[in-house]
Amino acid sequence: MSYTIIISKTVEKQINNLPNYVKKRVIEKIKILVEDPRPANTIKLKGLDQEYRIRIGDYRLRYEIDEFNKIIKLLQCKHRREVYRD
């Protein structure tokens, strides 16, 4: 069963500001999430209910899964040194 991906304007800007080679890889990973919300090498973030991250080189894609509604909400797509800062 496929999931719906929700991308906020903030995350869309973050993705658009990435280098082209990274942007392509991020888009590929997002397409994979539609069918499999927890692909290989996905890490569940400690202390957070339904938040996960995917490593894409030096960048991280943080997202939240709503199993009941089959929705994946992208939270951040930033360099690894910036993604966990609030």
Number of C-alpha atoms within 10 A of each C-alpha: 6 12 17 15 18 14 15 13 9 13 19 13 12 15 20 13 13 16 9 11 8 17 17 12 12 22 12 11 16 17 12 14 18 17 13 13 23 16 12 8 9 14 14 17 13 9 7 9 10 14 19 21 21 21 17 17 11 10 18 21 23 23 23 19 20 14 11 6 9 14 17 22 17 22 19 21 28 20 17 15 10 12 16 11 6 4
